[in-house]
Amino acid sequence: MKNILVPIGTSPDSHNTLQYALDFAAEFSAQVYVMEVFSASVGAGRSLKTTEEAITVSSKERIKEIIDKVDTKGTHIKVATYNGDLIDGLKEIDRELGIDLIIIAARSNDITEELYLGATSGKIIKRTDIPTLIVPRGTSLMPLKTILTAFKSGVLKKKRILDPLVAIKQKFGAKVNLLLVKTPGYTKDDLKVNTALMDISSQMTVTEAPTTYLGVLEHFQTQHPDLLCVFRRKRGFFKTLWEKNTIPKSEFASKVPVLVLSVKKD
């Protein structure tokens, strides 16, 4: 794991997410990139180039204020700004640098907050194939000793999909527990678990539930994982994301970090 990207939004807690990313990156000696996306429009008497330059300077100043609030752990943070659509910016920097992991924050844990992921974070999960780590706000990096990997289908087209999970397992000496959730309409093929996934696991549990998330809830308290790992699929864990661009807490919430692995859209 060499390159980690942290998109910086407007949240006043952005420095907390960056701190988690820096602590995480230090474990892997990885490079951290901080990215802010803006949309420049031309005002009266100004050229687009002048407007872009002014916004870029302002963005970098804001990012510097955020960086000043964190302990860099000796890591040199590189800053990237992009004028245009967030997803286009993420894909462009991925093509240029090769991003191994995006780290973003979930919405507030406050009981009055209805969403687990808002529209911006939801788009990152929905419209990119880059592995993403969702961190609850205010979370500090703790030893990741137990990883619960939940799925409704054990079919994986490519072994490298598991690279981030394997890297985390090896770095923290973690135990990987598999949870295969048989949901309504499952097929025999869904029950065929990829051999690479089996090879890195300590145990596998098979359960039945209306949704993968409800299956996780059933087993979460008994396993007490430090990290939840799921797969990005249209008909998988975050299926409502493809309908709304957001994830309400009524349909998913987690008090531990969630690693979302990139499975090509199915």
C-alpha positions in Angstrom: 0.0 0.0 0.0 1.9 3.0 -1.3 -0.5 5.9 -2.0 -3.4 7.0 0.2 -5.8 9.8 -0.8 -7.8 11.9 1.6 -10.5 14.1 0.0 -11.0 17.2 2.1 -14.5 18.5 2.4 -16.0 21.4 4.3 -16.4 19.6 7.6 -14.7 21.3 10.6 -13.6 17.8 11.6 -11.6 17.2 8.4 -8.3 17.3 10.4 -9.5 14.3 12.4 -9.9 12.2 9.3 -6.5 13.4 8.0 -4.9 12.4 11.3 -6.4 8.9 11.1 -5.1 8.6 7.5 -1.6 9.8 8.6 -1.5 7.3 11.5 -2.7 4.5 9.1 -0.2 5.5 6.4 2.7 5.5 8.9 2.0 1.8 9.5 2.7 1.1 5.8 5.2 3.9 5.1 2.7 5.2 2.5 2.5 8.6 0.9 -0.6 10.7 1.8 -2.3 12.9 -0.7 -4.8 15.5 0.4 -7.3 16.5 -2.3 -9.8 19.3 -2.6 -12.1 19.7 -5.5 -13.7 23.0 -6.5 -15.8 24.4 -9.4 -14.5 27.7 -10.8 -16.9 29.9 -12.7 -15.9 33.1 -14.5 -17.0 36.4 -12.9 -17.3 39.8 -14.5 -13.9 41.2 -15.5 -12.0 38.0 -14.7 -10.6 35.2 -16.9 -11.1 31.6 -16.1 -7.3 31.2 -15.5 -7.3 34.0 -13.0 -10.3 32.6 -11.2 -8.8 29.1 -11.0 -5.5 30.5 -9.7 -7.3 32.5 -7.0 -9.4 29.5 -5.9 -6.4 27.2 -6.0 -4.4 29.6 -3.7 -7.4 29.8 -1.3 -7.9 26.1 -1.3 -4.2 25.4 -0.5 -4.3 27.9 2.3 -7.3 26.1 3.8 -5.6 22.8 3.4 -2.5 24.2 5.1 -4.7 25.3 8.1 -6.0 21.7 8.3 -2.5 20.2 8.1 -1.3 22.5 10.8 -3.7 20.8 13.2 -2.3 17.3 12.7 0.8 15.3 13.7 2.2 14.4 10.3 4.3 11.5 11.8 7.2 12.7 9.6 5.1 12.1 6.5 5.3 14.7 3.7 1.8 15.4 2.7 1.2 16.2 -0.9 -1.6 18.5 -1.9 -3.8 18.1 -5.0 -6.5 20.5 -6.2 -8.9 19.9 -9.0 -11.3 22.1 -10.9 -14.4 20.1 -11.8 -16.3 17.1 -10.8 -15.1 15.2 -7.7 -15.3 11.8 -9.3 -13.5 13.0 -12.4 -10.8 14.4 -10.2 -10.4 11.1 -8.2 -10.2 9.1 -11.4 -7.6 11.5 -12.9 -5.3 11.4 -9.9 -5.7 7.6 -9.7 -4.6 7.3 -13.3 -1.7 9.6 -12.7 -0.4 8.2 -9.3 -2.2 4.9 -8.7 -4.2 5.3 -5.5 -4.3 2.2 -3.3 -6.8 3.5 -0.8 -9.2 6.4 -0.2 -9.9 7.4 3.4 -13.1 9.3 4.1 -15.2 10.0 7.2 -18.8 8.8 7.9 -21.3 11.4 8.9 -21.7 12.3 12.5 -22.5 9.6 15.1 -25.0 12.1 16.6 -28.4 10.4 17.0 -30.1 13.3 15.2 -28.0 12.7 12.1 -30.0 10.6 9.7 -27.3 9.6 7.2 -24.3 7.3 7.6 -22.9 8.6 4.2 -23.9 11.8 2.6 -24.1 12.4 -1.2 -20.5 13.3 -1.7 -19.1 10.3 0.2 -21.8 8.2 -1.3 -20.6 9.1 -4.8 -17.1 8.1 -4.0 -18.3 4.6 -3.0 -20.7 4.3 -5.9 -18.8 5.8 -8.8 -15.2 4.7 -8.3 -13.5 1.3 -8.1 -10.8 2.5 -5.7 -10.8 0.7 -2.3 -12.2 3.0 0.4 -11.9 3.1 4.1 -14.8 4.7 5.9 -13.9 6.0 9.3 -16.4 7.0 12.0 -15.8 10.7 13.0 -13.5 11.2 15.9 -12.0 7.7 15.6 -8.3 7.1 16.4 -6.4 4.3 14.8 -6.4 1.2 17.0 -4.8 -2.2 16.5 -7.0 -4.0 13.9 -6.9 -7.5 15.3 -10.2 -8.9 14.1 -11.7 -8.3 10.7 -15.2 -9.4 9.8 -15.6 -9.8 6.1 -19.3 -10.0 5.1 -20.7 -10.8 1.7 -23.7 -12.4 0.0 -21.7 -13.9 -2.8 -18.2 -15.5 -2.5 -17.5 -15.1 -6.2 -14.6 -12.7 -6.9 -13.4 -12.2 -10.4 -9.9 -11.1 -9.6 -7.6 -12.1 -6.7 -6.1 -8.6 -6.5 -9.4 -7.3 -5.2 -8.3 -8.6 -1.8 -4.9 -6.8 -1.8 -5.9 -4.0 0.7 -7.4 -6.6 3.0 -4.4 -8.8 2.8 -2.1 -5.9 3.4 -4.0 -4.9 6.6 -4.1 -8.5 7.8 -0.4 -8.8 7.4 0.5 -5.4 8.9 -1.6 -5.8 12.0 -1.4 -9.6 12.4 -5.2 -9.6 12.1 -7.6 -12.5 12.1 -10.0 -12.5 9.2 -13.5 -14.0 9.9 -15.8 -14.6 6.9 -19.6 -14.1 7.1 -21.5 -15.5 4.2 -25.1 -14.2 4.3 -27.7 -16.1 2.3 -30.3 -13.5 1.3 -33.6 -14.2 -0.5 -32.9 -15.3 -4.1 -29.4 -16.6 -3.5 -28.0 -19.1 -5.9 -25.6 -22.1 -5.5 -22.9 -20.0 -7.3 -23.2 -17.4 -4.5 -22.1 -20.1 -2.0 -18.9 -20.8 -3.8 -16.3 -18.8 -1.9 -13.1 -17.6 -3.7 -10.1 -19.7 -2.7 -8.0 -16.7 -2.1 -10.5 -15.4 0.4 -10.6 -18.7 2.1 -6.8 -18.9 2.3 -6.6 -15.7 4.4 -9.5 -16.4 6.7 -9.5 -18.1 10.2 -13.1 -19.1 10.1 -16.3 -18.8 8.0 -19.9 -18.5 9.3 -22.9 -19.0 7.1 -26.2 -17.4 8.1 -29.5 -16.4 6.5 -31.0 -12.9 6.7 -33.2 -10.5 4.6 -30.1 -8.4 3.9 -26.3 -8.7 4.3 -26.4 -5.8 6.8 -28.9 -7.6 9.0 -26.8 -10.7 8.9 -23.9 -8.6 10.1 -25.9 -7.1 12.9 -26.8 -10.6 14.1 -23.1 -11.6 14.4 -21.4 -8.3 15.1 -21.7 -8.4 18.9 -20.4 -12.0 19.2 -17.3 -11.3 17.0 -16.5 -7.8 18.2 -14.5 -6.9 15.0 -12.1 -3.9 14.9 -12.8 -3.6 11.1 -15.7 -4.5 8.9 -14.9 -5.4 5.3 -17.5 -5.5 2.5 -17.6 -5.5 -1.2 -18.9 -2.8 -3.6 -21.7 -4.3 -5.6 -25.0 -3.0 -7.0 -26.9 -5.8 -5.4 -24.7 -6.1 -2.3 -24.1 -4.4 1.0 -24.8 -0.9 -0.1 -27.5 -1.6 -2.7 -29.6 1.4 -1.8 -26.6 3.7 -2.6 -27.3 3.1 -6.3 -30.8 4.5 -5.8 -30.2 7.5 -3.6 -26.5 8.4 -3.5 -26.8 8.4 0.2 -26.9 5.7 3.0 -29.4 6.4 5.8 -28.5 5.1 9.3 -31.7 3.1 9.3 -30.2 0.9 6.6 -26.6 0.9 7.7 -24.4 2.3 10.5 -21.1 1.2 12.0 -19.0 2.3 15.0 -15.9 0.7 13.5 -14.1 1.5 10.3 -15.5 -0.1 7.2 -13.2 -1.2 4.3 -15.1 -1.3 1.0 -13.3 -3.3 -1.6 -13.6 -2.6 -5.3 -15.6 -5.2 -7.2 -16.4 -4.2 -10.8 -20.0 -3.1 -11.2 -22.2 -6.2 -11.6 
